[in-house]
Amino acid sequence: MPLIPEEPQIHESAQGPRATPASGRTAPTPRPVPGPRPAAPARPGRPGPLRPTPPVQRTPREAVPAQPTPAAAAPAAAQIQLIPASVEGALDAAEEALDLLLDSGRAPGDVLVITTGEQHPWATHELSFGETSYWAQHDARDDVFYADAAVVGRAASRPVVVVALNGGTDAAAATALSLAHGKAGALLIVCGDPQKINAVLGAGV
């Protein structure tokens, strides 16, 4: 007799939890869901290497300024800058102008400094080792080159030419200025007496 009431209680308790949640049958369905999740991390790895390539293509576009075009047209339209200075202070004024050029980002090899009177100390020092070594540095074009007005004709053209009228005859100064004007690719800076400079290069310099 006691066994009969116990059986329905056991079945009810067993059927209660199973029957009440109908999702018991759907329980196996969420198990395959975590399966595809590990496949997701493989995706971010693929676009990673593809992203660095486009910026590399952008940089060369930005690094292609229109520098060669003005360089080609510059020789015919070199700007002239006059710095008033006495004969004694012309070389110092040229040095100050050179410092400003280098500080503004101009490469040392782009500058040629010409003296009409006493040679620049650098030129005197380098010529003490012989003209071969002296002109080899000129051909290297990796540093500022200092030349006397007497040898300007041998010097090659450079984007910037600085002339220091620190002495010499008027004829030598006129020759140096004329040659310097032709060798300046973009800018000609003349340090000296404005009247003498205007007489050679023309008014309005």
Contact map, one row per residue, 1 for C-alpha under 8 A:
1111100000000000000000000000000000000000000000000000000000000000000000000000000000000000000000000000000000000000000000000000000000000000000000000000000000000000000000000000000000000000000000000000000000000
1111110000000000000000000000000000000000000000000000000000000000000000000000000000000000000000000000000000000000000000000000000000000000000000000000000000000000000000000000000000000000000000000000000000000
1111111000000000000000000000000000000000000000000000000000000000000000000000000000000000000000000000000000000000000000000000000000000000000000000000000000000000000000000000000000000000000000000000000000000
1111111100000000000000000000000000000000000000000000000000000000000000000000000000000000000000000000000000000000000000000000000000000000000000000000000000000000000000000000000000000000000000000000000000000
1111111110000000000000000000000000000000000000000000000000000000000000000000000000000000000000000000000000000000000000000000000000000000000000000000000000000000000000000000000000000000000000000000000000000
0111111111000000000000000000000000000000000000000000000000000000000000000000000000000000000000000000000000000000000000000000000000000000000000000000000000000000000000000000000000000000000000000000000000000
0011111111100000000000000000000000000000000000000000000000000000000000000000000000000000000000000000000000000000000000000000000000000000000000000000000000000000000000000000000000000000000000000000000000000
0001111111110000000000000000000000000000000000000000000000000000000000000000000000000000000000000000000000000000000000000000000000000000000000000000000000000000000000000000000000000000000000000000000000000
0000111111111000000000000000000000000000000000000000000000000000000000000000000000000000000000000000000000000000000000000000000000000000000000000000000000000000000000000000000000000000000000000000000000000
0000011111111100000000000000000000000000000000000000000000000000000000000000000000000000000000000000000000000000000000000000000000000000000000000000000000000000000000000000000000000000000000000000000000000
0000001111111110000000000000000000000000000000000000000000000000000000000000000000000000000000000000000000000000000000000000000000000000000000000000000000000000000000000000000000000000000000000000000000000
0000000111111111000000000000000000000000000000000000000000000000000000000000000000000000000000000000000000000000000000000000000000000000000000000000000000000000000000000000000000000000000000000000000000000
0000000011111111100000000000000000000000000000000000000000000000000000000000000000000000000000000000000000000000000000000000000000000000000000000000000000000000000000000000000000000000000000000000000000000
0000000001111111110000000000000000000000000000000000000000000000000000000000000000000000000000000000000000000000000000000000000000000000000000000000000000000000000000000000000000000000000000000000000000000
0000000000111111111100000000000000000000000000000000000000000000000000000000000000000000000000000000000000000000000000000000000000000000000000000000000000000000000000000000000000000000000000000000000000000
0000000000011111111100000000000000000000000000000000000000000000000000000000000000000000000000000000000000000000000000000000000000000000000000000000000000000000000000000000000000000000000000000000000000000
0000000000001111111110000000000000000000000000000000000000000000000000000000000000000000000000000000000000000000000000000000000000000000000000000000000000000000000000000000000000000000000000000000000000000
0000000000000111111111010000000000000000000000000000000000000000000000000000000000000000000000000000000000000000000000000000000000000000000000000000000000000000000000000000000000000000000000000000000000000
0000000000000011111111000000000000000000000000000000000000000000000000000000000000000000000000000000000000000000000000000000000000000000000000000000000000000000000000000000000000000000000000000000000000000
0000000000000011111111000000000000000000000000000000000000000000000000000000000000000000000000000000000000000000000000000000000000000000000000000000000000000000000000000000000000000000000000000000000000000
0000000000000000111111110000000000000000000000000000000000000000000000000000000000000000000000000000000000000000000000000000000000000000000000000000000000000000000000000000000000000000000000000000000000000
0000000000000000011111111100000000000000000000000000000000000000000000000000000000000000000000000000000000000000000000000000000000000000000000000000000000000000000000000000000000000000000000000000000000000
0000000000000000000011111110000000000000000000000000000000000000000000000000000000000000000000000000000000000000000000000000000000000000000000000000000000000000000000000000000000000000000000000000000000000
0000000000000000010011111110000000000000000000000000000000000000000000000000000000000000000000000000000000000000000000000000000000000000000000000000000000000000000000000000000000000000000000000000000000000
0000000000000000000001111111000000000000000000000000000000000000000000000000000000000000000000000000000000000000000000000000000000000000000000000000000000000000000000000000000000000000000000000000000000000
0000000000000000000001111111110000000000000000000000000000000000000000000000000000000000000000000000000000000000000000000000000000000000000000000000000000000000000000000000000000000000000000000000000000000
0000000000000000000000111111111000000000000000000000000000000000000000000000000000000000000000000000000000000000000000000000000000000000000000000000000000000000000000000000000000000000000000000000000000000
0000000000000000000000001111111100000000000000000000000000000000000000000000000000000000000000000000000000000000000000000000000000000000000000000000000000000000000000000000000000000000000000000000000000000
0000000000000000000000000111111110000000000000000000000000000000000000000000000000000000000000000000000000000000000000000000000000000000000000000000000000000000000000000000000000000000000000000000000000000
0000000000000000000000000111111111000000000000000000000000000000000000000000000000000000000000000000000000000000000000000000000000000000000000000000000000000000000000000000000000000000000000000000000000000
0000000000000000000000000011111111100000000000000000000000000000000000000000000000000000000000000000000000000000000000000000000000000000000000000000000000000000000000000000000000000000000000000000000000000
0000000000000000000000000001111111110000000000000000000000000000000000000000000000000000000000000000000000000000000000000000000000000000000000000000000000000000000000000000000000000000000000000000000000000
0000000000000000000000000000111111111000000000000000000000000000000000000000000000000000000000000000000000000000000000000000000000000000000000000000000000000000000000000000000000000000000000000000000000000
0000000000000000000000000000011111111100000000000000000000000000000000000000000000000000000000000000000000000000000000000000000000000000000000000000000000000000000000000000000000000000000000000000000000000
0000000000000000000000000000001111111100000000000000000000000000000000000000000000000000000000000000000000000000000000000000000000000000000000000000000000000000000000000000000000000000000000000000000000000
0000000000000000000000000000000111111111000000000000000000000000000000000000000000000000000000000000000000000000000000000000000000000000000000000000000000000000000000000000000000000000000000000000000000000
0000000000000000000000000000000011111111100000000000000000000000000000000000000000000000000000000000000000000000000000000000000000000000000000000000000000000000000000000000000000000000000000000000000000000
0000000000000000000000000000000001111111110000000000000000000000000000000000000000000000000000000000000000000000000000000000000000000000000000000000000000000000000000000000000000000000000000000000000000000
0000000000000000000000000000000000011111111000000000000000000000000000000000000000000000000000000000000000000000000000000000000000000000000000000000000000000000000000000000000000000000000000000000000000000
0000000000000000000000000000000000011111111100000000000000000000000000000000000000000000000000000000000000000000000000000000000000000000000000000000000000000000000000000000000000000000000000000000000000000
0000000000000000000000000000000000001111111110000000000000000000000000000000000000000000000000000000000000000000000000000000000000000000000000000000000000000000000000000000000000000000000000000000000000000
0000000000000000000000000000000000000111111111000000000000000000000000000000000000000000000000000000000000000000000000000000000000000000000000000000000000000000000000000000000000000000000000000000000000000
0000000000000000000000000000000000000011111111100000000000000000000000000000000000000000000000000000000000000000000000000000000000000000000000000000000000000000000000000000000000000000000000000000000000000
0000000000000000000000000000000000000001111111110000000000000000000000000000000000000000000000000000000000000000000000000000000000000000000000000000000000000000000000000000000000000000000000000000000000000
0000000000000000000000000000000000000000111111111000000000000000000000000000000000000000000000000000000000000000000000000000000000000000000000000000000000000000000000000000000000000000000000000000000000000
0000000000000000000000000000000000000000011111111100000000000000000000000000000000000000000000000000000000000000000000000000000000000000000000000000000000000000000000000000000000000000000000000000000000000
0000000000000000000000000000000000000000001111111110000000000000000000000000000000000000000000000000000000000000000000000000000000000000000000000000000000000000000000000000000000000000000000000000000000000
0000000000000000000000000000000000000000000111111111000000000000000000000000000000000000000000000000000000000000000000000000000000000000000000000000000000000000000000000000000000000000000000000000000000000
0000000000000000000000000000000000000000000011111111100000000000000000000000000000000000000000000000000000000000000000000000000000000000000000000000000000000000000000000000000000000000000000000000000000000
0000000000000000000000000000000000000000000001111111110000000000000000000000000000000000000000000000000000000000000000000000000000000000000000000000000000000000000000000000000000000000000000000000000000000
0000000000000000000000000000000000000000000000111111111000000000000000000000000000000000000000000000000000000000000000000000000000000000000000000000000000000000000000000000000000000000000000000000000000000
0000000000000000000000000000000000000000000000011111111100000000000000000000000000000000000000000000000000000000000000000000000000000000000000000000000000000000000000000000000000000000000000000000000000000
0000000000000000000000000000000000000000000000001111111110000000000000000000000000000000000000000000000000000000000000000000000000000000000000000000000000000000000000000000000000000000000000000000000000000
0000000000000000000000000000000000000000000000000111111111000000000000000000000000000000000000000000000000000000000000000000000000000000000000000000000000000000000000000000000000000000000000000000000000000
0000000000000000000000000000000000000000000000000011111111100000000000000000000000000000000000000000000000000000000000000000000000000000000000000000000000000000000000000000000000000000000000000000000000000
0000000000000000000000000000000000000000000000000001111111110000000000000000000000000000000000000000000000000000000000000000000000000000000000000000000000000000000000000000000000000000000000000000000000000
0000000000000000000000000000000000000000000000000000111111111000000000000000000000000000000000000000000000000000000000000000000000000000000000000000000000000000000000000000000000000000000000000000000000000
0000000000000000000000000000000000000000000000000000011111111100000000000000000000000000000000000000000000000000000000000000000000000000000000000000000000000000000000000000000000000000000000000000000000000
0000000000000000000000000000000000000000000000000000001111111110000000000000000000000000000000000000000000000000000000000000000000000000000000000000000000000000000000000000000000000000000000000000000000000
0000000000000000000000000000000000000000000000000000000111111111000000000000000000000000000000000000000000000000000000000000000000000000000000000000000000000000000000000000000000000000000000000000000000000
0000000000000000000000000000000000000000000000000000000011111111000000000000000000000000000000000000000000000000000000000000000000000000000000000000000000000000000000000000000000000000000000000000000000000
0000000000000000000000000000000000000000000000000000000001111111100000000000000000000000000000000000000000000000000000000000000000000000000000000000000000000000000000000000000000000000000000000000000000000
0000000000000000000000000000000000000000000000000000000000111111100000000000000000000000000000000000000000000000000000000000000000000000000000000000000000000000000000000000000000000000000000000000000000000
0000000000000000000000000000000000000000000000000000000000011111110000000000000000000000000000000000000000000000000000000000000000000000000000000000000000000000000000000000000000000000000000000000000000000
0000000000000000000000000000000000000000000000000000000000000111111000000000000000000000000000000000000000000000000000000000000000000000000000000000000000000000000000000000000000000000000000000000000000000
0000000000000000000000000000000000000000000000000000000000000001111111000000000000000000000000000000000000000000000000000000000000000000000000000000000000000000000000000000000000000000000000000000000000000
0000000000000000000000000000000000000000000000000000000000000000111111100000000000000000000000000000000000000000000000000000000000000000000000000000000000000000000000000000000000000000000000000000000000000
0000000000000000000000000000000000000000000000000000000000000000011111110000000000000000000000000000000000000000000000000000000000000000000000000000000000000000000000000000000000000000000000000000000000000
0000000000000000000000000000000000000000000000000000000000000000011111111000000000000000000000000000000000000000000000000000000000000000000000000000000000000000000000000000000000000000000000000000000000000
0000000000000000000000000000000000000000000000000000000000000000011111111100000000000000000000000000000000000000000000000000000000000000000000000000000000000000000000000000000000000000000000000000000000000
0000000000000000000000000000000000000000000000000000000000000000001111111110000000000000000000000000000000000000000000000000000000000000000000000000000000000000000000000000000000000000110000000000000000000
0000000000000000000000000000000000000000000000000000000000000000000111111110000000000000000000000000000000000000000000000000000000000000000000000000000000000000000000000000000000000000000000000000000000000
0000000000000000000000000000000000000000000000000000000000000000000011111111100000000000000000000000000000000000000000000000000000000000000000000000000000000000000000000000000000000000000000000000000000000
0000000000000000000000000000000000000000000000000000000000000000000001111111110000000000000000000000000000000000000000000000000000000000000000000000000000000000000000000000000000000000110000000000000000000
0000000000000000000000000000000000000000000000000000000000000000000000111111110000000000000000000000000000000000000000000000000000000000000000000000000000000000000000000000000000000111110000000000000000000
0000000000000000000000000000000000000000000000000000000000000000000000001111110000000000000000000000000000000000000000000000000000000000000000000000000000000000000000000000000000000000000000000000000000000
0000000000000000000000000000000000000000000000000000000000000000000000001111111000000000000000000000000000000000000000000000000000000000000000000000000000000000000000000000000000000000010000000000000000000
0000000000000000000000000000000000000000000000000000000000000000000000000111111100000000000000000000000000000000000000000000000000000000000000000000000000000000000000000000000000001001111100000000000000000
0000000000000000000000000000000000000000000000000000000000000000000000000000111110000000000000000000000000000000000000000000000000000000000000000000000000000000000000000000000000000000011100000000000000000
0000000000000000000000000000000000000000000000000000000000000000000000000000011111000000000000000000000000000000000000000000000000000000000000000000000000000000000000000000000000000000001111000000000000001
0000000000000000000000000000000000000000000000000000000000000000000000000000001111100000000000000000000000000000000000000000000000000000000000000000000000000000000000000000000000000000001111000000000000001
0000000000000000000000000000000000000000000000000000000000000000000000000000000111110000000000000000000000000000000000000000000000000000000000000000000000000000000000000000000000000000000011110100000000001
0000000000000000000000000000000000000000000000000000000000000000000000000000000011111000000010000000000000000000000000000000000000000000000000000000000000000000000000000000000000000000000011110100000000000
0000000000000000000000000000000000000000000000000000000000000000000000000000000001111100000000000000000000000000000000000000000000000000000000000000000000000000000000000000000000000000000000111100000000000
0000000000000000000000000000000000000000000000000000000000000000000000000000000000111111110010000000000000000000000000000000000000000000000000000000000000000000000000000000000000000000000000111000000000000
0000000000000000000000000000000000000000000000000000000000000000000000000000000000011111110000000000000000000000000000000000000000000000000000000000000000000000000001000000000000000000000000011000000000000
0000000000000000000000000000000000000000000000000000000000000000000000000000000000001111110000000000000000000000000000000000000000000000000000000000000000000000000011100000000000000000000000011000000000000
0000000000000000000000000000000000000000000000000000000000000000000000000000000000001111111000000000000000000000000000000000000000000000000000000000000000000000000001000000000000000000000000000000000000000
0000000000000000000000000000000000000000000000000000000000000000000000000000000000001111111110000000000000000000000000000000000000000000000000000000000000000000000001000000000000000000000000000000000000000
0000000000000000000000000000000000000000000000000000000000000000000000000000000000001111111111000000000000000000000000000000000000000000000000000000000000000000000111000000000000000000000000110000000000000
0000000000000000000000000000000000000000000000000000000000000000000000000000000000000001111111100000000000000000001000010000000000000000000000000000000000000000000111000000000000000000000000100000000000000
0000000000000000000000000000000000000000000000000000000000000000000000000000000000000000111111110000000000000000000000000000000000000000000000000000000000000000000000000000000000000000000000000000000000000
0000000000000000000000000000000000000000000000000000000000000000000000000000000000101000111111111000000000000000000000000000000000000000000000000000000000000000000100000000000000000000000000100000000000000
0000000000000000000000000000000000000000000000000000000000000000000000000000000000000000011111111100000000000000100000000000000000000000000000000000000000000000011100000000000000000000000001100000000000000
0000000000000000000000000000000000000000000000000000000000000000000000000000000000000000001111111110000000000000000000000000000000000000000000000000000000000000000000000000000000000000000000000000000000000
0000000000000000000000000000000000000000000000000000000000000000000000000000000000000000000111111111000000000000000000000000000000000000000000000000000000000000000000000000000000000000000000000000000000000
0000000000000000000000000000000000000000000000000000000000000000000000000000000000000000000011111111100000000000000000000000000000000000000000000000000000000000000000000000000000000000000010000000000000000
0000000000000000000000000000000000000000000000000000000000000000000000000000000000000000000001111111110000000000000000000000000000000000000000000000000000000000010000000000000000000000000000000000000000000
0000000000000000000000000000000000000000000000000000000000000000000000000000000000000000000000111111111000000000000000000000000000000000000000000000000000000000000000000000000000000000000000000000000000000
0000000000000000000000000000000000000000000000000000000000000000000000000000000000000000000000011111111100000000000000000000000000000000000000000000000000000000000000000000000000000000000000000000000000000
0000000000000000000000000000000000000000000000000000000000000000000000000000000000000000000000001111111111000000000000000000000000000000000000000000000000000000000000000000000000000000000000000000000000000
0000000000000000000000000000000000000000000000000000000000000000000000000000000000000000000000000111111111110000000000000000000000000000000000000000000000000000000000000000000000000000000000000000000000000
0000000000000000000000000000000000000000000000000000000000000000000000000000000000000000000000000011111111000000000000000000000000000000000000000000000000000000000000000000000000000000000000000000000000000
0000000000000000000000000000000000000000000000000000000000000000000000000000000000000000000000000001111111000000000000000000000000000000000000000000000000000000000000000000000000000000000000000000000000000
0000000000000000000000000000000000000000000000000000000000000000000000000000000000000000000000000000111111100000000000000000000000000000000000000000000000000000000000000000000000000000000000000000000000000
0000000000000000000000000000000000000000000000000000000000000000000000000000000000000000000000000000111111110100000000000000000000000000000000000000000000000000000000000000000000000000000000000000000000000
0000000000000000000000000000000000000000000000000000000000000000000000000000000000000000000000000000010011111110000000000000000000000000000000100000000000000000000000000000000000000000000000000000000000000
0000000000000000000000000000000000000000000000000000000000000000000000000000000000000000000000000000010001111110000000000000000000000000000001110000000000000000000000000000000000000000000000000000000000000
0000000000000000000000000000000000000000000000000000000000000000000000000000000000000000000000000000000000111111000000000000000000000000000011111000000000000000000000000000000000000000000000000000000000000
0000000000000000000000000000000000000000000000000000000000000000000000000000000000000000000000000000000001111111000000000000000000000000000010110000000000000111000000000000000000000000000000000000000000000
0000000000000000000000000000000000000000000000000000000000000000000000000000000000000000000000000000000000111111100000000000000000000000000000111000000000000111110000000000000000000000000000000000000000000
0000000000000000000000000000000000000000000000000000000000000000000000000000000000000000000000000000000000001111110000000000000000000000000000011110000000000101110000000000000000000000000000000000000000000
0000000000000000000000000000000000000000000000000000000000000000000000000000000000000000000001000000000000000011111000000000000000000000000000011110000000000000111100000000000000000000000000000000000000000
0000000000000000000000000000000000000000000000000000000000000000000000000000000000000000000000000000000000000001111100000000000000000000000000000111100100000000111100000000000100010000000000000000000000000
0000000000000000000000000000000000000000000000000000000000000000000000000000000000000000001000000000000000000000111111110000000000000000000000000111100000000000001111000000000000000000000000000000000000000
0000000000000000000000000000000000000000000000000000000000000000000000000000000000000000000000000000000000000000011111100000000000000000000000000001110000000000001111110001100100000000000000000000000000000
0000000000000000000000000000000000000000000000000000000000000000000000000000000000000000000000000000000000000000001111100000000000000000000000000001100000000000000011110000000000000000000000000000000000000
0000000000000000000000000000000000000000000000000000000000000000000000000000000000000000000000000000000000000000001111110000000000000000000000000000000000000000000001100000000000000000000000000000000000000
0000000000000000000000000000000000000000000000000000000000000000000000000000000000000000000000000000000000000000001111111011000000000000000000000011000000000000000000000000000000000000000000000000000000000
0000000000000000000000000000000000000000000000000000000000000000000000000000000000000000001000000000000000000000001001111111000000000000000000000111000000000000000000000000000000000000000000000000000000000
0000000000000000000000000000000000000000000000000000000000000000000000000000000000000000000000000000000000000000000000111111100000000000000000000000000000000000000000000000000000000000000000000000000000000
0000000000000000000000000000000000000000000000000000000000000000000000000000000000000000000000000000000000000000000000011111110000000000000000000100000000000000000000000000000000000000000000000000000000000
0000000000000000000000000000000000000000000000000000000000000000000000000000000000000000000000000000000000000000000000111111111000000100000000000110000000000000000000000000000000000000000000000000000000000
0000000000000000000000000000000000000000000000000000000000000000000000000000000000000000000000000000000000000000000000111111111100000000000000000000000000000000000000000000000000000000000000000000000000000
0000000000000000000000000000000000000000000000000000000000000000000000000000000000000000000000000000000000000000000000001111111110000000000000000000000000000000000000000000000000000000000000000000000000000
0000000000000000000000000000000000000000000000000000000000000000000000000000000000000000000000000000000000000000000000000111111111001100000000000000000000000000000000000000000000000000000000000000000000000
0000000000000000000000000000000000000000000000000000000000000000000000000000000000000000000000000000000000000000000000000011111111101100000000000000000000000000000000000000000000000000000000000000000000000
0000000000000000000000000000000000000000000000000000000000000000000000000000000000000000000000000000000000000000000000000001111111000000000000000000000000000000000000000000000000000000000000000000000000000
0000000000000000000000000000000000000000000000000000000000000000000000000000000000000000000000000000000000000000000000000000111111101100000000000000000000000000000000000000000000000000000000000000000000000
0000000000000000000000000000000000000000000000000000000000000000000000000000000000000000000000000000000000000000000000000000011111111100000000000000000000000000000000000000000000000000000000000000000000000
0000000000000000000000000000000000000000000000000000000000000000000000000000000000000000000000000000000000000000000000000000001011111110000000000000000000000000000000000000000000000000000000000000000000000
0000000000000000000000000000000000000000000000000000000000000000000000000000000000000000000000000000000000000000000000000000000001111111000000000000000000000000000000000000000000000000000000000000000000000
0000000000000000000000000000000000000000000000000000000000000000000000000000000000000000000000000000000000000000000000000000011011111111100000000000000000000000000000000000000000000000000000000000000000000
0000000000000000000000000000000000000000000000000000000000000000000000000000000000000000000000000000000000000000000000000010011011111111110000000000000000000000000000000000000000000000000000000000000000000
0000000000000000000000000000000000000000000000000000000000000000000000000000000000000000000000000000000000000000000000000000000000111111111000000000000000000000000000000000000000000000000000000000000000000
0000000000000000000000000000000000000000000000000000000000000000000000000000000000000000000000000000000000000000000000000000000000011111111100000000000000000000000000000000000000000000000000000000000000000
0000000000000000000000000000000000000000000000000000000000000000000000000000000000000000000000000000000000000000000000000000000000001111111111101000000000000000000000000000000000000000000000000000000000000
0000000000000000000000000000000000000000000000000000000000000000000000000000000000000000000000000000000000000000000000000000000000000111111110001000000000100000000000000000000000000000000000000000000000000
0000000000000000000000000000000000000000000000000000000000000000000000000000000000000000000000000000000000000000000000000000000000000011111110000000000000000000000000000000000000000000000000000000000000000
0000000000000000000000000000000000000000000000000000000000000000000000000000000000000000000000000000000000000000000000000000000000000001111111100000000000000000000000000000000000000000000000000000000000000
0000000000000000000000000000000000000000000000000000000000000000000000000000000000000000000000000000000000001100000000000000000000000000111111111000000000000000000000000000000000000000000000000000000000000
0000000000000000000000000000000000000000000000000000000000000000000000000000000000000000000000000000000000011000000000000000000000000000100111110000000000000000000000000000000000000000000000000000000000000
0000000000000000000000000000000000000000000000000000000000000000000000000000000000000000000000000000000000111110000000000000000000000000100111111000000000000000000000000000000000000000000000000000000000000
0000000000000000000000000000000000000000000000000000000000000000000000000000000000000000000000000000000000011111100000000000000000000000000011111100000000000000000000000000000000000000000000000000000000000
0000000000000000000000000000000000000000000000000000000000000000000000000000000000000000000000000000000000001011100000000000000000000000110010111110000000000000000000000000000000000000000000000000000000000
0000000000000000000000000000000000000000000000000000000000000000000000000000000000000000000000000000000000000001111000010110000000000000000000011111000000000000000000000000000000000000000000000000000000000
0000000000000000000000000000000000000000000000000000000000000000000000000000000000000000000000000000000000000001111000110010000000000000000000001111101100100000000000000000000000000000000000000000000000000
0000000000000000000000000000000000000000000000000000000000000000000000000000000000000000000000000000000000000000011110110000000000000000000000000111111100000000000000000000000000000000000000000000000000000
0000000000000000000000000000000000000000000000000000000000000000000000000000000000000000000000000000000000000000011110000000000000000000000000000011111100000000000000000001101100000000000000000000000000000
0000000000000000000000000000000000000000000000000000000000000000000000000000000000000000000000000000000000000000000100000000000000000000000000000001111110000000000000000001000100000000000000000000000000000
0000000000000000000000000000000000000000000000000000000000000000000000000000000000000000000000000000000000000000000000000000000000000000000000000011111111100000000000000000000000000000000000000000000000000
0000000000000000000000000000000000000000000000000000000000000000000000000000000000000000000000000000000000000000010000000000000000000000000000000011111111100000000000000000000100110000000000000000000000000
0000000000000000000000000000000000000000000000000000000000000000000000000000000000000000000000000000000000000000000000000000000000000000000000000000011111110000000000000000000000100000000000000000000000000
0000000000000000000000000000000000000000000000000000000000000000000000000000000000000000000000000000000000000000000000000000000000000000000000000000001111110000000000000000000000000000000000000000000000000
0000000000000000000000000000000000000000000000000000000000000000000000000000000000000000000000000000000000000000000000000000000000000000010000000010001111111000000000000000000000000000000000000000000000000
0000000000000000000000000000000000000000000000000000000000000000000000000000000000000000000000000000000000000000000000000000000000000000000000000000000011111100000000000000000000000010000000000000000000000
0000000000000000000000000000000000000000000000000000000000000000000000000000000000000000000000000000000000000000000000000000000000000000000000000000000000111110000000000000000000000111100000000000000000000
0000000000000000000000000000000000000000000000000000000000000000000000000000000000000000000000000000000000000111000000000000000000000000000000000000000000011111100000000000000000000011100000000000000000000
0000000000000000000000000000000000000000000000000000000000000000000000000000000000000000000000000000000000000110000000000000000000000000000000000000000000001111100000000000000000000011111000000000000000000
0000000000000000000000000000000000000000000000000000000000000000000000000000000000000000000000000000000000000111000000000000000000000000000000000000000000000111110000000000000000000001111110000000000000000
0000000000000000000000000000000000000000000000000000000000000000000000000000000000000000000000000000000000000011110000000000000000000000000000000000000000000111111000000000000000011011001110000000000000000
0000000000000000000000000000000000000000000000000000000000000000000000000000000000000000000001000100000000000011110000000000000000000000000000000000000000000001111100000000000000010000000111100000000000000
0000000000000000000000000000000000000000000000000000000000000000000000000000000000000000000001000000000000000000111100000000000000000000000000000000000000000000111110000000000110010000000111100000000000000
0000000000000000000000000000000000000000000000000000000000000000000000000000000000000000011011000000000000000000111100000000000000000000000000000000000000000000011111000000000000000000000001110000000000000
0000000000000000000000000000000000000000000000000000000000000000000000000000000000000010011000000000000000000000001110000000000000000000000000000000000000000000001111110000100000000000000001111000000000000
0000000000000000000000000000000000000000000000000000000000000000000000000000000000000111111000000000000000000000001111000000000000000000000000000000000000000000000111110000000000000000000000010000000000000
0000000000000000000000000000000000000000000000000000000000000000000000000000000000000010000000000000000000000000000111000000000000000000000000000000000000000000000011111000000000000000000000000000000000000
0000000000000000000000000000000000000000000000000000000000000000000000000000000000000000000000000000000000000000000110000000000000000000000000000000000000000000000011111101100000000000000000000000000000000
0000000000000000000000000000000000000000000000000000000000000000000000000000000000000000000000000000000000000000000000000000000000000000000000000000000000000000000000111111100000000000000000000000000000000
0000000000000000000000000000000000000000000000000000000000000000000000000000000000000000000000000000000000000000000000000000000000000000000000000000000000000000000000011111110000000000000000000001000000000
0000000000000000000000000000000000000000000000000000000000000000000000000000000000000000000000000000000000000000000000000000000000000000000000000000000000000000000000001111111000000000000000000000000000000
0000000000000000000000000000000000000000000000000000000000000000000000000000000000000000000000000000000000000000000100000000000000000000000000000000110000000000000000011111111100000000000000000000000000000
0000000000000000000000000000000000000000000000000000000000000000000000000000000000000000000000000000000000000000000100000000000000000000000000000000100000000000000010011111111110000000000000000000000000000
0000000000000000000000000000000000000000000000000000000000000000000000000000000000000000000000000000000000000000000000000000000000000000000000000000000000000000000000000111111111000000000000000000000100000
0000000000000000000000000000000000000000000000000000000000000000000000000000000000000000000000000000000000000000000000000000000000000000000000000000100000000000000000000011111111100000000000000000000000000
0000000000000000000000000000000000000000000000000000000000000000000000000000000000000000000000000000000000000000010100000000000000000000000000000000110100000000001000000001111111110000000000000000000000000
0000000000000000000000000000000000000000000000000000000000000000000000000000000000000000000000000000000000000000000000000000000000000000000000000000000000000000001000000000111111111000000000000000100110000
0000000000000000000000000000000000000000000000000000000000000000000000000000000000000000000000000000000000000000000000000000000000000000000000000000000000000000000000000000011111111100000000000000000110000
0000000000000000000000000000000000000000000000000000000000000000000000000000000000000000000000000000000000000000000000000000000000000000000000000000000110000000000000000000001111111110000000000000000000000
0000000000000000000000000000000000000000000000000000000000000000000000000000000000000000000000000000000000000000010000000000000000000000000000000000000100000000111000000000000111111111000100000000000000000
0000000000000000000000000000000000000000000000000000000000000000000000000000010000000000000000000000000000000000000000000000000000000000000000000000000000000000100000000000000011111111000100000000000000000
0000000000000000000000000000000000000000000000000000000000000000000000000010000000000000000000000000000000000000000000000000000000000000000000000000000000001000000000000000000001111111100000000000000000000
0000000000000000000000000000000000000000000000000000000000000000000000000010000000000000000000000000000000000000000000000000000000000000000000000000000000011110100000000000000000111111100000000000000000000
0000000000000000000000000000000000000000000000000000000000000000000000000010010000000000000000000000000000000000000000000000000000000000000000000000000000001111100000000000000000011111111100000000000000000
0000000000000000000000000000000000000000000000000000000000000000000000100110010000000000000000000000000000000000000000000000000000000000000000000000000000001111000000000000000000000111111000000000000000000
0000000000000000000000000000000000000000000000000000000000000000000000100110111000000000000000000000000000000000000000000000000000000000000000000000000000000011000000000000000000000001111100000000000000000
0000000000000000000000000000000000000000000000000000000000000000000000000000011110000000000000000000000000000000000000000000000000000000000000000000000000000011100000000000000000000001111110000000000000000
0000000000000000000000000000000000000000000000000000000000000000000000000000011110000000000000000000000000000000000000000000000000000000000000000000000000000001111000000000000000011001011111000000000000000
0000000000000000000000000000000000000000000000000000000000000000000000000000000111100000000000001000000000000000000000000000000000000000000000000000000000000001111000000000000000000000001111100000000000000
0000000000000000000000000000000000000000000000000000000000000000000000000000000111100000000001000000000000000000000000000000000000000000000000000000000000000000011110000000000000000000000111110000100000000
0000000000000000000000000000000000000000000000000000000000000000000000000000000001111000011011000000000000000000000000000000000000000000000000000000000000000000011110000000000000000000000011111000000000000
0000000000000000000000000000000000000000000000000000000000000000000000000000000001111110010000000000000000000000000000000000000000000000000000000000000000000000000111000000000000000000000001111101100000000
0000000000000000000000000000000000000000000000000000000000000000000000000000000000011110000000000000000000000000000000000000000000000000000000000000000000000000000010000000000000000000000000111111100000000
0000000000000000000000000000000000000000000000000000000000000000000000000000000001110000000000000000000000000000000000000000000000000000000000000000000000000000000000000000000000000000000000011111110000000
0000000000000000000000000000000000000000000000000000000000000000000000000000000000000000000000000000000000000000000000000000000000000000000000000000000000000000000000000000000000000000000000001111111000000
0000000000000000000000000000000000000000000000000000000000000000000000000000000000000000000000000000000000000000000000000000000000000000000000000000000000000000000000000100000000000000000000011111111100000
0000000000000000000000000000000000000000000000000000000000000000000000000000000000000000000000000000000000000000000000000000000000000000000000000000000000000000000000000000000010000000000001011111111111001
0000000000000000000000000000000000000000000000000000000000000000000000000000000000000000000000000000000000000000000000000000000000000000000000000000000000000000000000000000000000000000000000000111111111111
0000000000000000000000000000000000000000000000000000000000000000000000000000000000000000000000000000000000000000000000000000000000000000000000000000000000000000000000000000000000000000000000000011111111100
0000000000000000000000000000000000000000000000000000000000000000000000000000000000000000000000000000000000000000000000000000000000000000000000000000000000000000000000000000010011000000000000000001111111000
0000000000000000000000000000000000000000000000000000000000000000000000000000000000000000000000000000000000000000000000000000000000000000000000000000000000000000000000000000000011000000000000000000111111101
0000000000000000000000000000000000000000000000000000000000000000000000000000000000000000000000000000000000000000000000000000000000000000000000000000000000000000000000000000000000000000000000000000111111111
0000000000000000000000000000000000000000000000000000000000000000000000000000000000000000000000000000000000000000000000000000000000000000000000000000000000000000000000000000000000000000000000000000011011111
0000000000000000000000000000000000000000000000000000000000000000000000000000000000000000000000000000000000000000000000000000000000000000000000000000000000000000000000000000000000000000000000000000010001111
0000000000000000000000000000000000000000000000000000000000000000000000000000000111000000000000000000000000000000000000000000000000000000000000000000000000000000000000000000000000000000000000000000110011111
